[in-house]
Amino acid sequence: MTESTAEVIRLFGGPGSGKTTALLDRVETLLEDEDVDVRDVLVVSYTRAAAAEIRERLAERLDESPRALRGNVSTMHAKAYDLLNLSRGDVVGESDKEEFCDDFGLEFEDEYEGSRRRSARSTTLGNKVIATSQWLQRTRRDVGDWYDVPFKWNEEEVRLPPEIDDNAQTGNKYTPTWPSDDDRLDIPEAIRAWRTYKGDNGLVGFADMLERVKQRSLLPSVDYLIIDEFQDITTLQYDVYEEWRPHMERVLIAGDDDQVVYAWQGADPDLLLDEDVDTDEILPNSYRLPSRILNVVNREVSHIAKRQEKDLKPRKEGGSVEGVPRPSMLDLVRNVRATLDEDDGTIMLLFRARYQMFQFMDEFIDEGVPFQCLTDQRMWTDRLSQYVDAVEAVADDEPITALQGRRLADMLQDSAFGTGERDELFDALDDIADESDTEDLAEIEIEPDLIVEHAPFMPDRAAAADMLRKVTNFQERSVRAYFGGEYRGMDRDRVRLGTIHSAKGREADHVFVATDLTEKVVEQMAAKLDQQGAEIPGDEEFTKTTSPVPTLTDNERRVFYVGMSRARERLVLMENLVDGAPTLPIDVLLNNEPTGQSIEDALAEAEEPMPAQAD
């Protein structure tokens, strides 16, 4: 490999420290002070959403179109896609996974199908096999290391590694033999079959893309490389970074080792912590967290042995932290309503898993509060909000936008058009748009009479939900409750709910965090701690059914740190909220072991600065 002459700068930014702003400042300085063209800079972020946000913010600073910056602000996988000159048909899709699993005799659950209460896609054996194959690639592990994936396997379904499986006859973990009547699944065989299937069909997965970029030494045509959220990169992504780094003039890696949320995908914070750099910079201030909340989250994350101390200064003194033992979902709904009625601030509700938030939604929808889901695009989406706003405007005989008109045309049932046709309304809207001097449909005004002319049975507020099509049951219920309740006109993003993972990079004035885990998470923790030979508080065996949970792994601690550090004014921790979920006690969350303290005492202690921080 070419010896690197690149200057490498590492930027640590804690929650709310303005890391993205600092990153953009450095890009802007580079462009202005060193006369660098933006085409010579590549900014890489971990997720498409994060890359899109950076792209939009940078485009605004440079007075450019975000689309024009897509090649220079992207995920690493998107850049690999471009470097390999792939097309959409080359990339593994859900239908390919399903076809392989059907051929191999494995149960598989499509990403887009199934129950809204599904806790995780990787619950079926087919999903587990494919996920394990990806995990091995991301962590640069051999197929024979499949059992090290951070979840447990059902020994009645799969053959275990020969050194621990009594049915194994001879050989080692790479070449075991089995009795002919042992019909359990051989996981390495299934993984190799999946990889052969991809090769035979000319398909590549995301990990395959990075492997090919590394193998072929494909380089982006830039001189300056910036990687955001470096704490979430995998070993495979790091290998690509190592391939690119020697060819750069300057490299900036930015992240926070305490905010790793993709450990289950192979993210390793040590790659950030152990990187050889020329300069370290640590952002000193949190522009989000007040002192009490900052002290609590510092206490929570302090139990991780290997981490970079940030020593953040709080936004202000004060803030509040509450702990609620054994609340019901109805209690939570009442708390949210009281907060809405008493305060103008924003609210975020966070759960450890996606399925858990549906218990809350069942109770909450009928309150008539419009809200957004960070993880589920089937609730108050832009298209639903535009439909509702259009119904309200037409009912008040007020103009709507052409975009809202198109939403009405698309989402109204056929009966709304009487003897007319849906396409006639679309055509009328298109004619108006063609005659307009702007291409932005949101800026084109449509008179309500035009809508009523083409949709004579246009619904009023009371019938708005009944006349909807292409929506979920939750959406229909939510619209009906909205028009029948007292929260009409409220901003749709004032209340947001989702998983902790989905809250990364976001904030709210009031943040409610359910501490309950899932059996899958507890299973992963138990497997990890068993691999480490760690001692677990208590006398009972630590399994996926253990409840209350007596300790946390570092990875889980980082996840909750992310969720808790979203709060600008008030943090509410809810213990034992989710029916049927393993309970994570608040004292374990804060102290990493059962202490016997009451929630009140545990929080009172945590709200004070830790001894090392005291003046």
N, C-alpha and C positions, 0 to 999 in steps of 0.2 A: 504493500500500500504506500502511496505517496506520503512523504513526511509532511505533517501539517505545519504551515506557517501562519495559519489563521489566528487572529486575536479572538479569544473566547471570553465572553462576559456572561456571568451568571447573575440573574436578577431574582431575588426572593421577594415574594409579595404575599403577605397574609390576607385574611378575609377583609374585604373593603378597603384595601390599601391603595387602590387605584392602579393595579398592575397593568391592566389593558391600556389605560390612559398613558402610563409611563412608557409602555411599549410603543404606542403610536407616536408619542413625543420623540422617541429615539429614531423612529422611521422618518419623521418629518425633519428632524435635525440633520439626519444623514442626507436627505434629499436637498435641503437648503444650503447647509454649510459646506458640504463636501461635493456639491455639484454632481450628485448621483441620480441617474434616471430611475424611476420607479420600476422599470422593466428589469433592472439589475438586482432587485430585491425580491426574495421569496419569504413570505410569512406563512408559517405552518401552525395550525391549531388542531386540537385533538378531535373535535366533533364538527359536523357540518354547520350546526347552529352557531357555535362559537366562531367558526371561520366566516360565516355570513355576517355576524355582528361586527367583527373586525373590518371586514371588507366595506360594509356600509359606513362605518365611522371614518375609515381612512379615505374613502371616496368623497365624503363630505368635506374633509380637510383639504383634499387636493382638487376639489371641484371637478371630480371625475364621475363617470358612471360606475356603479358597483359591478356591473357586468364586465366592464373593461378591465377590472382588476382580478377577475376570476382566476387567471393563470398565475397571478402573483400572490394571492391570498387564498389558501385552500387547506384541506386536510392532506396528510401524507399519502393516503390512499388515492385521493383525487389526482395528486401530482403523479403518482405511479401510473394511474390509468392513462394520463396524457403521455407520459414518457414511453409507455408500451404501445401507444396508439391502438387502444382497445375500443370496441364498440359495446353497446349495451348487451347484445346477444352473446358476448364472450364471458359475461359475468354470471356466476352461479346465482340462481334464483330459488325461491321457495318451491316452485314446481319441480326443479331439478332434484332438490333434496327429497321431495316426496316420491318422485319416480324411483330414485335409488333405494329408498327405504322399502317401497313396495316390492321391488325386485329382490331385495335382500331379506324380506320378511320381517321388517322392523316397524314398529308403530312410530308414527311421526305426526307432529302437530304443527300446522302451517302458522306462520307469524300472524296472518291476517284473519284467521278463522277462529271459531270456537267461542267459548263462553267468556263473557266479560269478567267473570270471577276467576279466570285462570291465574294462578299465582306465578307461574314461570313457564317459558317455553321448553326448557330443558328437562321437563319432568318425564317425558317419554324416552324410551330407550334409543330410538332413532335420533332424537334431538341431542341426547347425551353423547352418542358416538360422534356426531358431527361437531358438537361443541368441544369435545375432547381433542379431536383432530386439529381444530383451529387453535386450541390452547397450547398444544404441543408445538405447533409452528410458531406461535407468537413468542413462546418462551424458549425456542430453539432447543427443544428436547426431542429425544428419540421416541419412536413409537413404543418401545419397551418400557418407557417411563409413564405409560398411560395411567397407572394407578396413583400417581402423585397429583393428579388433578384434584383441586380442593372440594370434592364432594365424595360421598361414599356410594358404593355400588351394592345392589342386592345380590348376595352370593347365591341365591336360588335362581337368579336370572343370568348371571355372567360367571365365567371362569375367573377366579382370582389369580394373582401371580403365583407361579408354581411353588415359590418358597413359603407361601402361607396357605396354599390350597391342598388339602389332603388328597384330593382326587388326581392331582398332577403325578405323572409317573416318572419321566426322566427329562433331562435337558435343563435349560436355564430359562430366564425370563424372555429370551429372544427365540428359543427353539423348544418350547415345552411339548410334551405329548400327553394325550388324554385318552381315557377309556372310550371305546367306540359307542357305548351307550350314554355317554355324557353329552346331552344335547344343549347344554348351556352355551350362551353366546361367547365366542372368542373375540374379545374387544380388539386386540391388535389386528386380527384377520379382518374385522369389519372396517377398521380405520384404513387399512391398506386397500380394501375393496372400494371404499369411498374415493380415495385418491386415484385409484385406477379408473373409476367411473368418470371423474373429472377429466383425466387425461384422454380417455377414449372419446369423449364428447367435446373436446376442445374448450373446456370451461376452466375459468380461474376464479378462485375466491379472493377475498381481500388479503389474506396472508400470502397467497400464491403471488399476487402482484408484487408485494414487497420483496419476496424471495427472488423473483426474476430481476427486479431493479438492482438488487444487491449482486446477484450472480453476473449480470451483464454490465455492471459498473455504469449504469445510466445516470447521467448527471443533469440537474436543472441548469439552464443557461443563465445563471446569476452569479454575482460576486459577493452578495450579502445574504446570510441566512438567519432568520429569526424563528425560533420554535417556542410557541406559547404552550402552557400546560405541560411542561416537560416531565412533570412528576407522573403523568399518566401514560407515558410511552412504554411500549413493551420491549423486550430484549431484541426482537426482530426489527422493530422500528429504530432502535438504537443502532443496530448494525447498518441500516441504511444511512442514518445520520453520520456514523463513522466513515462511510464511503464518501459522503458529500463534503464533510468538514475540511479535509486537506485542500480542497479546490476553491475554498472561499477566502476572501480577504478578511472578513470579520463575521463572527457568529455571536448571536445573543440567544441564550436559553433562559426562559422565564418560567417560574412555577412556584408551587408551595408544596413541600413534601408532606405537610399535614392534611392536604386536601386530595388525597388519592381516592378516587371513587370507582376506578375500573380495575381493581386488583383481580377480580374474577375473570378478567380478560387477559391477565398476565402483566398488568402494570406493576412496575417495581420502583419505589421511591429512591432506592439506592443508586439508580442510574443518574438521578439528579444530584444526590448528596455526594457521590464519589467521583463525579466528573472532574477531570483536570482542567482548570480554568486559569486565565490570567488575572481576572478581576472579579470580585464579589461585590454586589450591591444589595442592600436590604432596605426595602421601603419602610420608613419608621412609624407611619401613622395609619390608624384605621379610621377612615372617613365614614364608617357605618356603625361600629359598635360603641355603645356607652360603657362606662367603667364596670358596672356590675355584671353585664352580660359578657364582656371581655374576660373578666376574672373567672366566670363560670366555665367558659369554653377553654380557657387556658388550663384550668384545673382538669377538665375532661381529657385534654390531649396530652397532658404532662406525663401520663403513664407510658407513653411510647418512649422506649429507651434511646433509639437512634433518630434524632430529628434536629433540624436547624432551629435554634431559638430565634424568634422574631422580635421579641420585646416591643410589641406594638403599643403605641400611645392611644388611649381611647378618644372617640369623637367628642365626648363630653362626660362629665361626671353623672352618675345616676343610671337611669334605665331600671327595668324591673325583671325579675325572674320568678316564675311561679311553678309550683309542682302540684299536680292534681292526681291523687291516688284513686284508682278504680272508677273513673268517670264512665258514664254511658254515652253512646253516640248522641242521645237526646241532650245530655248535659253539654256536650261540645257544641251542638247546634245552638242552644240557648246562649252559650258564651260568645259565639260568633255574632249572633244577632245583637246581643247587648253591646258588643264592641262596635258594630256598625252604627248603632243608634247613638252611642255616646261619644264616638270619635270619628274623625274624618280620614283616618289613616288607612293604609292598605293592610290586607290580611293574607297570610300564606299558611296552609295546612299541609304538613308533610308526614308521609307514612313510609315505612321501610320497604314495602312492596306495593305494587300497583293494585293488586286485588283488594288490599285492605281499605283503600279509599272508597270503594263502592259501598261498603257498609255505611260510611258517612253520607254519601250521596243519596242513598235510599231515604235517610232521615231528612236531608237538607233540601232536596229539590222542591218539595211542596211548600217551602217557605217563600218561594217566589224570588229568591235572590239570584240575579244573573252572576255567573262565575265562569272562570276559565280553568281547564285542566292542563297542567304542564306536560302530562304524559299521554293524554288521550284526546285525539282530535275529533271526537264524536259529540262533544258538548257544545259550549258557547263558542263556536268557531266564528271566523270572520263572515262566512256565508250565512250562518244562522243569525248573527247580529244584524247583518245587512237586511235580511228578510224581515226581522222584527221591526227595525227602524223604518222600513218602507211601509209596513202595515200601519204603524202609528201615524206616519206622515199622511198617507192616503186617507186614513180615517179622519184626520184633521183638515183635509182638503189642502194640503201643503205639497210643494214640489218634492220630488225625490231625485237622486242621481241616476244616471244611466246604468251604473254598476248595480245599484239597488234594484232597478227595473229588471235587469237580467237575472238577478237572484229570484225575484218574484216569478218571472217567466219560467225559470228552471224548477222552482220548489213548489209551486202551486199544483194542486191536483187538477186533473183534466176537467172536472166539473166546474171549476172556476171560470172556464173559458166559454161556457154555454155551448152554442152551436159553432163557435169559432175554433181556430186552431192555435195551439201554443206557438207555432212557428210564425204566425202573423204578428204576434207581439215582438218576437225576436227581430223580425224584418223591420218593423216600425222603429225599434230602438237602433238598429244598424243604420237605417236611413238618416236618423238624427245625428248619429255619431259621424257618419260620412260627411255631413254638411258642417260639422263643428270644426273649429280651428285648433282643437286640442285632441290628442290621442288618449288622454287620461279620462276614462269613463266616470271617475269620481268627481270630475269637474264639470260634467255636462248635466244640465238641469232638465228634468222631465216633468211636465205638468201632470197632476193626478188624473185629469180627464182622459188622457191618452191611455193610462192603465185601465181605467174603468171601461173605456170603449172596447178594449180588446179582451178584458177579463171582467165581464159584467157582473159576475158573482164573486168578485174580489171580497175576501172575508174582512169583517171588522175585527176588533180586538178579541171579542169573545170567541170567534170562530177560527182565529189564526192558527191554533194548534191542530184543529180538526182538518184543516185544508192543506196541511203539509204533506209532502212526499220526500223520499230519499233522506229520511232522518231516523235516528234510533228512538227507541221507546223513552230513553232518558231525556232526549232532546224535546220530544213531544210533550212529556210531562213538565219539563222545565219551562217551556213557552206558555203552556196553559197556566201554570202557577204564577209566572211572571205577570201576565195580563190580569190575573185575579188577585194579585197581592199589592203591597205597598212600596215596592222597590223599583217601580218603573222609572226609567231614565238614569239609573245608577250605572256607573262605568262597569263594563264587563270584566275589566282586569283588576278591579278593586279587591276581589276575593279570588285567590288562585289556590288550587290544590294539586298535589302530585306526589311522586316519590322524592326521597331525599336526593337521589341522583339527578332528577330533573331540575332541582333547585340550584344547581351549580351555576354561579355567575349571577344569580338573582338576589333580590332582597325585598323586605317588606317591613312595615312598622311593627306589626304584630305577627309573630310566628309561633304556630302551634306544632309541636313535634311529638308524635306518638312513639314511645320508646320500644313498643312491642316488636319482636323479631318474627321470623317465619321459621318453620321447621327446616326448610332448605338452608337458610342462613346458619341456624344452630348446627345443622349437620356439617356444613362447611367448616365452622369454627371447631367443632369436635375433631374433625379429621385433621385440621391444621395443628391443633394443640397436641394431638396424639403423635403426629409426625415430629413435632418439636420435643416431645417428651416432657411437656410442661406439667406442673402440678396444678390441679384444679381444686379450689376450695370446696369443702364438703366431702362426705363419705361415699356418695352415690356415683355411679358411672355417668360420665358426661356424654349424652347421646342427643339425637335430634328432638327427643321428647322431653328433655330436661326443662323444667319450668318451676320456679323462676331460674333464670340463667345466672350462674355465679361469677362469670368473668367475661371479658371481651378479648378478641384478638386485636392486634394493632390495626389490621385492615378495617374491621368493624368500627373501631374507635375513630378512625379517620372519616368514615362515612357519617357518623353522628356529629362529628365536629363540623362537617360541611353544613348539615341541616341546622344545627344550633346557631351557627355564626351568620345566618341570614337576617337576624333580627336587629332592627334599628332602634326600637324603643322597648319592646316587651317580648320576652321569651316565655312560653308556656310549655312545660314538659308534662306529658300525660302518661302515667304508668298504668298498665293493664287496661287499655282502652279497647283493643280489638278482640272480639269474641273468637276463641279458639286458637289464638296466637300465643307463642311462648312469651312470658313476661320478662322484660329486662327491667329490674328495679332501678330507680333513679340513683340510689346510693352506690350500686355497682357501676352505673354509667359514670359517676363522678369519681369513684375511688378504686375501681377495678376489682372490688371484692365486696361481699356482704359485710356491712359494718354494724348493723342493728340500729343505725340512726333513723330517726324519723325523716320524712322528706323535708320538713321544715328545717330541721337541724342541719341536714346535709347541704341544703341550699344556702343557709345562712353562713355556714363555714366556707362554701365555695365562692360566695359573693365577695369575700375579703381577698386582698392580694395574697398570692402565695408567698411564703417566707423569703424566697430568693428575690422576689420583686419588691419587698417592703423597703421603705426608705431607711 
